[in-house]
Amino acid sequence: MKSNKTKVSTGIETESHGILYKILRIFTVIRPGEGLTAFLLMLNAFLLFLAYYIIKPVRDALIMAKFSAEFKLYLSAAAAVLLIFVVKIFSRIASRSPRQKLITLVTLFFISNLGIFYILHLSGVGSGAMGIIFYIWAGIFNLIVVAQFWGFANDLYTEEEGKRLFPIIAFGATFGGYAGGIITKWLTVSLGNFQLMLVSAAFLGTCILITWITHKREVKRTEHKAAKAKQEEEPKKEEQEKPLGKEGAFRLVFKSRYLLYLAFFVLVLNWVNTNGVYMLDTIFKSTAAKAIETGTAGGLDYGQLLTTYYASFYNIMNLFAMFVQLLVVSRIFKWFGVRVAIFILPALALGGYFFISFGAVLLLVKWVKALENGMDYSLMNTTRHSLFLITTREEKYKAQAVTKTFFHRSGDVLSAALVFLGVTFLAFKVENFAMVNIVLVLIWIFLGVLIAKEHKKLSAQRTTYPVE
């Protein structure tokens, strides 16, 4: 009888010594009962980024086939302005909807948009106009959907749990990005760019299902905990089901020094990254044009050739990101902590742009960007989301969303302004933009120091006064 009782009381954790637990513990520190939820979140991240990395090469190819690299940056600036309104709408929906319904509504909205784009294509809308609209849309889609996923993951885990489990969950994201690049490269010729949008929509639909399964499982896990400590855990269950507070996302950021430093850290990070993307776009565009002129494009038109270029680049980037995510990130978190992890990407970027400033060639720029982006999408991505573990529940969804969207895209605005000045008035070459990036990386590192100090202070306070 005693044995049976124990089995019932731990029912939600019976997978703790199963195959998932045994596999996941190879790559990170995982405790009994955590395996299935961690796997579901990893699978959700995999499918989400798989869907995005089908969209991303299509987005880049549609815009670069018709317009210049400078114009692409200006569109990113326009998207940043639109994000002010998007974030406000998202914040209002978040204030009225439980987390699982919020994710469902937002994801269904973007799925419907992909169907609309396909219908517009069949209706004969010009590829130039379609490329502009789709580029802006894809930038908003990526930031909102990814931000809400990590808000959900932050909501499920404590700071200690997140530090251990986020690296393996984020591996699902990097692996999804790699798989998305491969699928896109395989299907571009047979399906075409617009049919790939429907493939992406199907994967996004599956993400909704996994979100609901994860949510229901965590509610049940809370109920089991409540059976052991009802007075402590029952309020937590109610917290999981209720909508967020009504305070605006921007207000949350500007009233907290920690969140403000983090927001500007993300802004400068993306400013540096977007400057690097401009360098890469410029080289890709000239290389594709030369291939068409010399007849070495393998029968592909200009747009399809660019799609394969970007897909191949993303494959290299995501392969490196997978390696770092699977074998390096959890060890850095375990041995050095999140406050040290903040500085690894800036150090890598500083060295990369230093070498580019002496002479920009295709191979060098391509590999520097692949390594920079790979480290960003693995270690830095996990680090950014881990930094929100010590924030309140409302900040996890709203402040993280505005940081990931508006402040992230503000880096695009500043990059667009820099490129406009550099190309129009200063006759900047790629090497000159690399020099500017070196200065920006030093500012980026300084912001990292401020974040580390605030994080240490808030973590110490949290041990006495837990975050709600």
N, C-alpha and C positions, 0 to 999 in steps of 0.2 A: 504493500500500500504506500509505503513511504517513497519507494522508487517511482510509482505511478504519479504520485503527487508532484514530485520534482519534475517529472517530464511535462506535466500539464503546466506548471508554473513557468517553465522556460520554453513553452511551445513556440513562441515567435523566434526563438534563437536556435532551433534544432539544426539549422544549417551550419552552425558555428564550426563544426569539425568536418564538414563536407568538402567536396572538391573545390568550391569557390574559395573557401577559407584557406585551404592548403595552397592554392595557386597564388592568391593575392598576397599572402604572407611572405612569399618569395621577394616581392618588390617593395613592400612597405610594412610598417607595424600595424597589425590589424587585430582587434579584440573579438572574442566570441560574440556572435549576434550581429556583427557589422558587415559581414560578407555580402549578403544579398542586396542590401540597400546600396552599398558602394558599387556593386556590379551594375545595378539598375541605373544609377547615376552615370557611371562610365559608359554604358550602352546608350543612354540618352545623349550624352555629349558626343559620342561617336556619330550617331545618326544626324545630330544637329549640324556638326561641322562637315559631315559628308555632304549634306544638302547645300551648305554654304559654299563648299569648294567645288561644287558643280556650277553654282551660280557665278562665282568669282571670276574664273577665266572667261566665261561668256560676257560678263559685265565689262571686263577690261578690253576684250577683243572688239565688242560692239562700239565702244567709244573711241578706241585707238585706230580703228579702221577708217574712221571718217574725220577725226579731229586730231589736234596736236597734243603733246604731253602737257603743254601749258594750259590748254583748254580743260583738260582732265582735272587739273588742280583747281581751276576756277569753279568747276562744278562741285568739287568737294567743299569749297567755301560756301557755295549756295546751300548745300546740304546742311552745313553747320547752322545756318540761319534758320532753316526749316525745323531743325531739331529743337529749337527753343519752344516752338509750339507743340511739337510731338511729345516732348518731355512733360509739358503741362497736361496734355491729354492723358498720357500714360499715368501721371501722378493721380489724376482724378479717378481714373478707372481703378487704380490700385487701392484708393481710399474706400471704394465701394464693393470690391470683389475679394473673396477669399483667394488664397494663393493659387490653388489648382484651377479655379475658374478664370483668374487673371491670365495665367499662362495659356489656357485653352482659347480664350477670346482673342488674345494678341496673335497667337500662332495661326488660328483659323483666318484671321484678317489677312495675314501675309500669304497664306496658301491661296486664298481667293484672288489676291493680286497677281500671282503667277499665272492663274488661269486667264485672267483678263489680258495680261501681256500676250499670251499665246493667241487669244481671240483677235486682238488688235493686229498681230502679225498676219493672221489669216485674212484679215480685212484689208490688207494692203498698206498699212501705215508705214511710212518711210523708215528705213533703218537708221537714218541720222537722228530723227526725232525720237525714235524708240530708244536709241542708244543713250541719249541725254536723260530721258525719263527713267530708264532702267538703272542707269548708273547712280542717280540720286537715290532711287528707291532701295537699291541693294545696300548702299551705305547706311541707310536708316535701319533696314531689316537686320543687318548683321549686328549692329550695336544694341538695338532694343532686345532682340530675341536672346542674344548671348548674355546680356546683363540680367534679364529676368531668370535665366537658367541658373546663373551663379547666385542670384538672390535667393532662389529656392534652395540651393545647396547650402548656402550660409545659414538659412533658416533651420535646416535639419540638424546641423552639427554645432557642438560647442567649439570654442577656440582650440582646445586640446585635440578634439576629434578631427577638426578640419586640417590642422597641421599635419596629422598623420595620413589622412585619407584623400585630401585634395590632390596630391601628386598623382595618385593612381586614377582618380576621376579625370583629371586633366589629360592623362595619357589617352583616354578615349577620344578627347577632342583632337589631339595631334594625329592620332591614328586615323580618325575620320577625315581630317584634312588631306592626309596622304592618299587614302582610298578615293576621296573625291577627285583628286587630280588625275589618278589613274583611270577612273571611270570616264571622266570628261575626255581624256585623250583617246580612249577606245571608241567612244560613242559620237564624237564630234562629226566625223565623216558620214557615218550611217544615219544619224538622226538630225544633225544640224543644231544650231544654237538654241532655237526657240523650243524645240521638242525636249531639250535637256531641262528646261524649266519645269516641265510636267514631272520628270523623274525626280527632281528636287522636291516638288510639292508632295509626292508620295512618301518620301522619307520624313518630311516634317509632320505629316499626319500620324506616323508611327510614334513620333516623339510625344505627341499629346497623350496617346494611350499609355506610354511608359510613365509619364508624369503622374497620371491618375493612379496607376498601380503603386508607384513609390509613395504617393501621398497616403493612400489607404493603408499601406503597410506601416508607415510611420505612426499613423493614428492608432492602429492596433498595438504597436509597440509601446506607445504612450499609455494605453489602457492597461497593458500588462505591468508596466512600471507603477501605475497608479494603484494596482492591487497590492503592491508591496509598501507603497508610501503614498497613500491616497491624498492626504492633505497637501503634500508638496507637488505632486505631479498632475493632479486634476486641473489646476489652473493652466498648466502648460498645454494640455489637450485643447482646452477652450481657446487658448491663444493661437493654436495652429489653424483653427477654423474661422476665426473672425477676420474682417477686413482690417487694413492698416488705419492709422490715424489720418487726420485731415491736413496736417502741416505740409506745406509745399516743398518740393524737392530742392529748389535753389536755396530756400531759407535754411533747410537742414545743413547744407554745405557751408553757407557763409557764417553760420553761428558757431561752427566748430573749427578751431584752429587745425586740428588733426585732419579733418575732412577737406579743409581748404588747401592745406599743403599737398594732400594726396591728389586733389583735383588738378592742381598746377603741375604736379609731377607727371600725371598722365598727359596733360597738355604738351609739355616740353618733349616728353617721350615720343608722342605722335608727330610733333613738329620735325624732330630729327628723322624719324622713320619716313615721313612723307617727302622730305627733301631727298632722301635716298631713293625712294620710289620714282621720283621725277628723273633722277639720274639713270635709273634702270630703264624706265619707259623710253627715254630719249635714245638709248643704245638699241633697245629692241626694235623700235620703229625704223631706225636707219638700217639695221641688219635685215629686217623683213623686206624693206623696199629694195635693197640690193639683191636679195634672193629672187625676187620677182623679175627684176631687170635682167639678171643673168640666167634665168630659167632653171634655177636650182631649188624651186619651191616644192618639188615633188607632186605637182598637179593640184596643189592647194591654192585657193585664192588668198588675197591679202588678209582678210578677216580670219579665215580658218588657220592660216599660218601663224598669226598672232595668238590665236587660241592655243595652238600646240606649244608655242614658246612659253606662254604663261603657265600652262599646265605642267610642262617639264620643270620650269623654275620652282613652282609650288611643290612638286614632288621631291626635289632636292631639299628644299626648305623643311618640308614636313618629315622627311626621313631623318634629318638631323634633329628636329624637334622631338620625334619619337624616341630616339636614342637618349637624348637628354632627359626627357620626361620619365622614361622607364627606369633608367639606371643612375641618374645623377640627382634629380630634384629631391627625392625623398631623403637621400643621404645628406644633401646640403642643409635641408630643414632639420634633420636629426642632429647633425654634428655642429652646425653653425647658427641655425635659426633664421627666421624670416628677416630680421634686421640686417643680417649680412647679405642675404640673397638679393636685397634691393640694389646692391652696387655691382653685381656681376655683369649684367647687360650693359650698363653705361661704360664699364671698363672695356668690354669687348668692342663697343661702338667707337670709343675713343681711339683705340688702336686701328680699327678698320678704316675710318675716315682719315686718319693720319697718313696711311699708305696711299689712299686714293688721291689725297691732295698733292702728291708728288707725280701723279700720272694715272689718268683714268683710262683703263682698257676694259673691253667687254668681260673677259674672264675674271678680272679682279673685282669689278663692280658687282657682277653676278654672284660671286662667292661671298663677298662681304655682306651683301644684302641677304643671301640665303642663310648665312650664319647668324646675322643680326635678327632677322625675322624668326628663324627657328628658335633662338634663345628667348625672344619675346613671347612667342606662342607656347613655350613650354615653361621654363623657370619663371620668367617675369609675369606671365599670365597667372600662374599658380600663386606667385607672391602677391600680386595686386589683390586677388580675391581673398587671400588669407589675411591681408591687412584689414579687411572688413569684418573679420570674425569677432573683434572686440567692440563692434558698434551695436547700436540698438536694432531691434527688428525692423523698425520703420526706415532707419538709415540703410540697412542691408538691401532693401528693395529700391527706395526712392533716391537716396544719395548715391548709391552705386550706379543706378540707371543714369542719373544726370552727369556723373563723372565719366561713365563709359560712353555716353552719347555726346552731350554738348561740349564738355571740356576736351574730350578726345577729338571731336571734329573742329574745335577751335584751333587745334594744331594744324589742321588742313588749311584754315583761313590764313594763318600766319605764314604757312609755307607758300600759299598762292601769292600773297603779297610780296614775299621775298623773291619768288621766281619772276614775278612781274617787274619788280625793280631791277633784279639782276639781269634779265634778258633784254628789257627795253632800254635801260639807261646805263647799265654798268658793264655790258658785254661779258657777263659771267660765263665761264666754262664750267664743266663738271667739277674740275679741281677747285674752283672758287667756292662752289656750293659745299664741297667737302670741308673747306676751311671754316665756313660759317658753322657747320655741324660740330666741329671741334669745340668752338666757343659755347654752343648750346649744350653740349654734353657736360661741360664743366658746371653750367647752371643746374642741369639735371642732377648731377651728383650732390650739389649743395642742398637742393630740395630733399634728396634722399636722406641727408644728415638730419634735417629738421624733422622729417617723418619718423626716423628711427628714435629720436629723442622723445617725441610725443607718444609714440607707440610704447616705449618703455614706461613712460609715466602712466598712461591709461591702463596698461596691463597690470601695473602694481595696484592701481585703484580698483580694478575689477576683482582682484583676489579678495578684497574686503567688501566691495559693493558690486555684486554681479550685474551684468547688463540685463535689462528686461527682455 
